[in-house]
Amino acid sequence: MEKSCSEIHRSHGMTNRFSTGDLKPEFGTAAETLQGRLGRSWKIAWCHAGDSGGSKRAAFEMVRELARRGHVVDEYVIRVGEPNLQHWPLQPYVRNSFCTVFKPMRNRMRPYVAETWANLVQNIWGSRHIRNELKQLAGLINQRDYDFVHIDQCAPSWLISLLPHLRVPSVVYCHESSNLRYWSSNGTVSGQQSFPRQMYAAFCALPVNLLNSFRNSQDLGDMRHAQVILTNSCYSREAMFLRGCLTARVCPYGVDVERFHSLSIMVEPMILSVGRVVEAKQHHMVIEAVGLIEEARRPRVVIATPEDKRRQEDPEYGMNVARLAKEKGVDLEVRINPTEQELVVLYNRALAVVFVPIMEPFGLVALEAMACGTPVIGVREGGLRESVRDGITGVLVERDAKEIAGAIEHLQRHEAIRTKLSEQAMQYVREEWSWQNTIDRYQKEIGRFVPRTAASPGHTT
């Protein structure tokens, strides 16, 4: 192993921090023992932009399990804006960790129309610099004797801009396979506005839409250079094909049942909603549904978000959710960046987890809740249809506040039904949704194009 070192250089508004550190002693010993038995382990360059959320959690669990099986992983963090490296850190399980940070390209001009068009020009021009820097980084990766490069892609990150320049076999894991991320933020015009206002809004939205289209086409072009594309659900596989006629293989997520489990504590009249406080996660719909329940039986709502107070993605949406809760008479608490153990306690205390994001590709939240014995009330769309078994481990409803409220009240009135759902959910997750199963599937898919696959005893490839 190399000794710890660090190097910083800046170019085109970019900061690169290269640091290397030894594996934890227990993982180093396990890797050496396993390598001695098998003759060879994989050397993997694991590239991600994860800050929080499901994609970072998946990277953490997958890298940890690969390290347990004796594979050697180097971490490459590539991100616009400072990453939160303390959230589910990969460093305890990797050999080296490299960080490339690009400064956000954003103008603050007035009037707003000038800002939107200036941002379009700056982002398109700046993308050339980013892609040039990533070309150089790909050259370094090519020289480092990896068996393959793994890229965690969650739009709109820049990670897959590495692909055209890699000379090492590459696998892309698409955590969000549709182009939803490009079209869910800005660029919409309300028909309720006056005609002059609509024209002004449309002119402001045009550069946003052009930039989204530009980035989406870049992503699809780069993706075609991957040897293998993996994704988390059948829904995501279909979305990938519809988006760009790209074929992906399904390698679903798992859950750590040793960490997420029943604590056998008292269930409270509380509904839990988990995820970033952004419109795509639809926390406001949970508030609306709970607000429809009779006041005497109305549970309180807790929103658990992995965001930091200083790093909120959409503060305005958060304020709107708080305002709506006050209007509807809903007792709301927002837990900012809870620890894993705190999250486990919240799952266990909740009457139900209401999880209603828009077209969620998979939804680790649902698995974590079910592993803790908490029924999930989810929307009948996206990847939730594959992880939540309606009437067995939870309840699937349409995207309708009245239906959600009805499902909550049903669990309130029928404790025996909730208990049965809880028991079935825990058994279901233990049997079918472990990270060990995920890595078994992962090794099998990678083994199709990486020779002499290394795998630990007891795991098929």
N, C-alpha and C positions, 0 to 999 in steps of 0.2 A: 504494500500500500504506500501511496505517496504521503509525505508529511504535509501538514496543514500549510496552506499558503494563500495569498490573496493578491489580486491584481485588478486595478480599475482603470478603464480608459473611456473616453467620451468621443463620440463621432456622430454628426448629423443629429444632435439632440438625443443621443442614446447613451445610456450608462451600462457597461458590462461589468459584472462582478463575478470573477471566477474564483471559486474556493473549493478546496478538496479536503476531505476529512476521512479518517478511518471508519470502517464499519464498527458498530457496537460489538464488543468482544463475543457475545453469545452468537451473533449472526456470523461473524467471521469464522468462528470455530465450526459452526454447523456447515457453512459453505465449504470449508476445506475438507471436512469429513465426507460430505456428499460428493464433492468433486473427486475425491480419491476412489469412491465406490463406482462412480459412473464414468470417470475418465475425462469428462468435459461438462461445463455448464454454459448457459448462454451469457453473452455480454450484451447488455441492452442499453441504448440511449433513450431515456424516457423523457419526452418533451411535453410540457403542459403549461398552461397559463392560469391554472386553478388558484383562486383566491378563497372562495368558500362555495358552498353549495354541493350538489350531487356529483359533479364531475371531479371536484377535488377529493371528495370522500372516496369515490371509486378508485382514483389514482392511489390514494393512501392505502386502501385495503388490498389492491392488486399488487402493488409494489411490496408491501409487507409479506404477502403470501409467496410471491416469487422469491424474495430473499430467504424465506424459511426453507424453500425447496432448493436453495443453493445457487440460484442465478445471481449474477452480478449486474447491478443497475447503477447507471450514472443519471443524475437528474439534471434536466435543462429547463429552467423557468424562463419563459419568453412572454413578456407582457407589456402592454401600454399602460403606464401608471404604476405606482409602487405596489408590489404584491404583498399580501399578508402571509408571510412565511411561517407564522406561528400557528396558523389554523390547519390542523391535520398535517403536520410537517412530515415530509418524506425523508428528511435527513438521517434519522436514526437507522434507516434501512437501506441507504444507498452508499456506494463507495465514494463518489464525488458529487458535488452539487455546484451547478453553474447558473448564474442569473443574468439575464439580458433584459434591461428595462428601457423602454422608449418613452420619451416625454409625450404626454397627450398633446394633440394638435387641436387647439381650440382658440377662436377669437372671441373677444367680448366687445362688439361694436354696436353702435346705434346709428340708424334705426335697426330693428331686428332683421329686416330683409337684407341689409348690408352684411350682417353677421352670417346669415345662412349661406349666402353666395361666397363670401370670403372663406368660410369653412370648407365649402366644396373644393375651391381651388387649392387651399392649403393641404387638405387631406389627399387629394389626387397627386399633388406634387410631392408631398411628404411620403406617400406610399412608395415612391421610387427609391427614396433613401432607405426606408425600412427594408424593402426587398433586396437591395444591394447589401445591406448589413447581414441579412439572413443568408444570402448567398455565401458570404464569407464564413459565417458560422457553420453552414453546411459543409464547407470545405474542411473546417477543423474536425467536424464529426466524421467525415470520410477518412481522415487520417488516424482515427483512434481505435481501429480494430474491433468494431462492434459486429455482432452477428446480424442485428437488425436495429432499426430505429422505430420506436413506438411514439406516435403523435396523438395526444388527446385533443380532439377538435371540438370546440364549443363556440360557434359563431357568436360575435364577430372577431375572434382572435386571429392573429397573423401566423399561427403555427404552421399551417400547411403550405405557406410560401416557401418553406424549406424543401418541399418535395421535388420540384424540378431540378434541384442541384445536388440531391443526394445520390451517391453511388453505392450506397448500402441498401439492402432490402428494407422496405418500409411497410409498416402497418398503421393505418389510421383508425382510431376508435372514435366514432362520431357519437357524441353524447346528445346532440340535438341535430337531427338529420334534415329537418325542414329548413326553409329560409325564414321561419317565424321571427327569429331574433332581429332580422333586418327590417321587418315591417311592423313591429309591435310598439315602437316608441314614438317617432315623429312622422310627419308627412300626411296627416289626415286633416280633412276640411269638414267642418260641421255645416250641415244643410240648414241649420236654424239661424245662421248669421244673415245679415243683410247682403245684398248682391255685391256692393263695393268691398265689404269686409271679406266675403268669400273669395273675391278675385285677389285681394291682397294676401289672404292666407294661402291660396293656391300658388301664388308666386313665391311665397316663402317656403312652401312645402316642396316645390319643384327641385331645388338643389339637394334637399334631403333624400328625395326619391332617386335622383340621379346617382348620388353617392351610394345609396343602398344597392342599387342595381349594379353599379360598378364593382362593389366589393363582392356581391353575390356571384357575379360572373368570374371574378378572379378566383374565388374559392372553388368553384366547379372546375375551372381549368386546371388548377393546381391538383385537385383531388384525383384527376385521371392519371397522375404519375404514381399513385400508391399501388404496391403489389397486392395488398389485401385491405379491404375496408370492413371493419367490424362495427356493430352497433348494439344497442341495449334491448331492443324489443322488435317484434314483428311489425308493429306500427311504424317504428323508426326506419326499418328496412324498406317498407312500402313508401314512406315519405321521401327517402333518399332516391328511390327510383323515379318517383313522380317529379322530384325537383330537378334531376339531371341525368336520368337514365343510367344511374350508377347502381351496380349490384353490390350489396353488402351481405355479410353473414351475421347471424344473431349470436351474441355472447352476452347473456343477461347479467345484471348486477346480482349481488348477494347481500347478506347482512351478517354481522358478527353476533351470533346468538349468545356468546359468552358475555358480551357487554350489554346488549339490548335484550332484556329478559324481565320476567315478572318479579316484582319486589314484594308482592302480597301485601300491599298497603291499601288503605281506604280510598275508594273512588269518590271523587268530589263532583258536585254539580258544575262541571267546567268543560268547555269545549276548547280543544287545542287546534290551532292552525299554524303550520310550520312552513317557513320559506322566506326568501328575501321579500322585503316590503316594497314590492313593485306591482304594477297593475296586472302583469301576466300571472301572478300567483293568486289574484282574486280574493284577497282577504276581505274586501268590502262585501262580497257576497255572503261570507260567513256571518258578518255583522248583520246584514239584512235578514238572513234566515233566522238568526237567534232573536232578532227584534220582533219577529212575528209570533214568538212563543208567549203565552200568557205570562204576565209579569211575575205572578206568584211562583211559577215553575221555571222562570227564565234562568238558564245557567250563565255564568260569567264566561268571558272569552279571553284566552291567552294566545298571543301571537309570539312565537319563538322564531327569531331571525338570526342567521349567522353573521349579519352585518355588524360592523363596528359603528359607534356613534359618529365617528369622524369620517366614515367611509360609506355613508348612506347613498344608495344608487338613485333613489327618487324621493327626496325629502317632501316634496309637494304631495305625492300620493300618500305618504305616511300621515301628513296633516289632515288630508281628506278622510282617511280611515278613522282617525281619532274624532274628527268632527261628526262623522256619520254615527259613530257609536254613541256620542252624546245626544244626538237627535233621536236615536232609536231607543234610548234608555238602556243601553247595553253596558255592563261593567266590563271595561277593556283594560288589559294589562299587556304591555309589549316587553318581552324579555330580549334584551340585546345580547347577542353572542353568548348564549349559555354554554357552560361546559358540557361535555358529553354526559357526565353523570347527572347534571342538572336536567338535561334533556330526557334522560331515561326516567327520572322521577316525574317529570311533567307528563310523559306518555302514560306512566302507571296511574297517575292521579286523574287523568281525563276520562270523562264519561265516553267520549269518542274523539277521534281525530277527524276533522272535516277538511278534506284535501280536494280543492276544486280549481287547480291552475288550468290555464287554457292549453289544451292539447299537450299535456305533459308527456314527454317522450317515454319516460319510465316511471320515476317517482320513488326514490329511496325512502322517502318519508313513510309511504304506505307499508313497506317491508319492516322498517324500524318499529312502527306502531304495532303491527301485528305480532312481531317478535316479543313485544312487551305485554301482549295480551289485550291490546286496546283495539276495539273494532274501528274500521275505517269507513267513513261516509265519503264516497268519491263520485266524481262525474263519470258517466258512461262514455268515455272517449279516450283517445291516446293510449298510452301504455298501461294505464290503470286497469283496463279491461283484461290485461294479461296477468297482473299481480294480485288484484283483489277478486276473490270469488264471491259473487253476489249471493247473499243469503247464507253463506258458509263461513267466511272470514270477515265480512263487512257488508255494506249496502251500497249499491251503485244506483245513482239517480240521474235525471236529466239536469242540465244547468238551469235550475229554477229554484228560487229561494223558498217557495212554498213546499216543494218536494224535500229539500234539505231540512227544513223545519219539521216536516212530518216524520222524517227518518230519525231526527234527534228525539222527538217526543215519543216515538215508538220504543226507543231504547230506554227512555226514562220510565215509561209505564210498565215495561216488561223486563224486569231484572233477570229472569231466567233465560230469556232469549239473548240478552247481552252476555251473560255468563257462558252460554254455549258458544256464541261467536268468538269470545275471548279464548276459550280452550281450543277450539278448532283452528284459530288463527295461529296460535303458538306452535301447535303440532305441524301445521302446514308449512310454516317458515322453516322449522328445524329440518324437515324432511326434504324440502325442495329448493331452498334459497340460501345456501351457504356460499361464502366466498371461495371455499375449496372447490365447489362445483363450478364456479365461474372460472377459476384458473385451470381446472381440468379441461374445460371447453376451450379456453384461450390457448393452452399448450397444444391441443389437438389442431386448432386452426393454424397456429404459427408453424407447427411441424410439417405442414403441407409445402412450405417453401424454404424453411431453414433446416439444413441437413443435421443429422446426428443430434436429434432433440434430446435435451437433458430433462429428466423428470424424476421426482422423488419416488421412492418405493411406495406402492399402494395407490399411485395415481396413474391413470391411463393416459396415453398420448395419442 
